Amino acid sequence: MSTKQSLTSIGQPVPELPVTDVERAQQHYRDALGFEIGWLYPGKEIGAVSRGNVAIFFRKKTPPFEAAVHWVFAEDIDATYDELKSSGANIVEPLEKKPWGLRQFTVEDIDGNRFYFHHD
């Protein structure tokens, strides 16, 4: 029997991405990546989008800023690739099997934030 106390449940992290224009980022994620626009705070400094159980926050930053990088597991990597390619996502590295064993592709948004979609 373990004497270690069980951990409390916590929710899924929500990334906050740096962008030059929050409204423009929301529209891009809606149009190219299939997200829904959630909310935009008065002053347009912060806002959000969502897709299924995934939420992303955007915060207005003045360039230059360091873009964010995220790894995203895709259950059906081929269907995800086809969907994002057909919707006009900026795919900067095509779907391929990498030397480290993952099948992956890379999407970059209009502010340079990158998403590595993968499946093993």
C-alpha positions as CSV (number, residue, x, y, z in Angstrom):
1,M,0.0,0.0,0.0
2,S,1.4,3.4,-1.0
3,T,1.5,6.2,1.6
4,K,1.9,8.8,-1.1
5,Q,-1.2,11.1,-1.2
6,S,-2.9,11.2,-4.6
7,L,-2.6,14.3,-6.6
8,T,-5.5,16.6,-7.3
9,S,-6.9,16.8,-10.8
10,I,-5.8,19.8,-12.9
11,G,-7.0,21.0,-16.2
12,Q,-5.3,21.1,-19.6
13,P,-2.8,23.9,-20.0
14,V,-3.8,26.8,-22.3
15,P,-1.0,28.3,-24.3
16,E,-0.7,32.0,-24.7
17,L,0.9,33.0,-28.0
18,P,2.6,36.3,-28.8
19,V,1.0,38.0,-31.8
20,T,1.2,41.5,-33.4
21,D,-2.6,41.8,-33.8
22,V,-5.0,39.7,-31.7
23,E,-8.0,40.0,-34.0
24,R,-6.0,39.1,-37.1
25,A,-4.6,36.1,-35.3
26,Q,-8.1,35.0,-34.3
27,Q,-9.3,35.3,-37.9
28,H,-6.2,33.4,-39.2
29,Y,-6.8,30.5,-36.7
30,R,-10.5,30.4,-37.7
31,D,-9.9,30.5,-41.4
32,A,-6.7,28.4,-41.8
33,L,-6.8,26.1,-38.7
34,G,-10.5,25.5,-38.1
35,F,-10.8,27.2,-34.7
36,E,-13.7,29.2,-33.4
37,I,-13.2,32.8,-32.1
38,G,-13.9,32.8,-28.4
39,W,-13.5,36.2,-26.9
40,L,-11.6,39.5,-27.3
41,Y,-10.9,41.6,-24.3
42,P,-11.8,45.4,-24.6
43,G,-8.7,47.1,-25.8
44,K,-7.9,44.1,-28.0
45,E,-4.7,43.2,-26.1
46,I,-5.8,39.6,-25.4
47,G,-8.2,37.1,-26.9
48,A,-8.9,33.5,-27.4
49,V,-9.9,30.8,-29.9
50,S,-11.0,27.2,-29.4
51,R,-11.3,23.9,-31.3
52,G,-12.8,21.0,-29.5
53,N,-11.2,20.8,-26.1
54,V,-8.2,22.9,-27.1
55,A,-8.1,26.6,-26.3
56,I,-5.4,29.1,-27.2
57,F,-5.0,32.6,-25.9
58,F,-3.3,35.4,-27.9
59,R,-1.5,38.4,-26.3
60,K,-0.5,41.5,-28.3
61,K,3.2,42.0,-28.3
62,T,5.5,44.4,-30.1
63,P,8.1,42.8,-32.4
64,P,10.6,41.5,-32.1
65,F,9.4,38.7,-29.8
66,E,10.2,35.0,-29.5
67,A,7.7,32.8,-31.2
68,A,6.1,29.9,-29.3
69,V,6.6,26.3,-30.2
70,H,4.1,23.5,-29.5
71,W,4.0,19.8,-30.1
72,V,0.5,18.5,-30.9
73,F,-0.4,14.8,-31.1
74,A,-2.7,14.0,-34.0
75,E,-4.6,10.7,-33.7
76,D,-5.0,10.6,-37.5
77,I,-2.0,12.4,-38.8
78,D,-2.9,11.9,-42.5
79,A,-6.4,13.4,-42.1
80,T,-5.0,16.3,-40.0
81,Y,-2.4,17.0,-42.6
82,D,-4.9,16.9,-45.5
83,E,-7.4,19.1,-43.6
84,L,-4.9,21.8,-42.7
85,K,-3.3,21.7,-46.1
86,S,-6.7,22.1,-47.9
87,S,-7.7,25.0,-45.5
88,G,-4.7,27.0,-46.4
89,A,-2.5,26.5,-43.3
90,N,1.1,27.6,-43.8
91,I,2.8,24.1,-43.8
92,V,6.5,24.8,-43.6
93,E,7.6,21.2,-43.3
94,P,5.5,18.5,-45.1
95,L,4.3,15.3,-43.6
96,E,7.2,12.8,-43.4
97,K,8.7,10.2,-41.1
98,K,11.5,11.8,-39.2
99,P,14.8,10.0,-38.3
100,W,13.6,9.9,-34.6
101,G,10.6,7.8,-35.6
102,L,7.7,10.2,-35.6
103,R,5.6,11.0,-38.6
104,Q,5.2,14.8,-38.4
105,F,4.6,18.1,-40.2
106,T,5.0,21.7,-39.2
107,V,2.6,24.6,-39.4
108,E,3.7,28.2,-38.8
109,D,1.2,30.9,-38.1
110,I,1.3,34.5,-39.3
111,D,3.4,35.6,-36.3
112,G,5.9,32.8,-36.6
113,N,4.5,30.5,-33.8
114,R,5.1,26.9,-34.7
115,F,3.1,23.7,-34.3
116,Y,4.7,20.3,-34.7
117,F,1.9,17.9,-35.4
118,H,3.1,14.3,-34.9
119,H,2.1,10.7,-34.6
120,D,4.3,7.7,-33.9
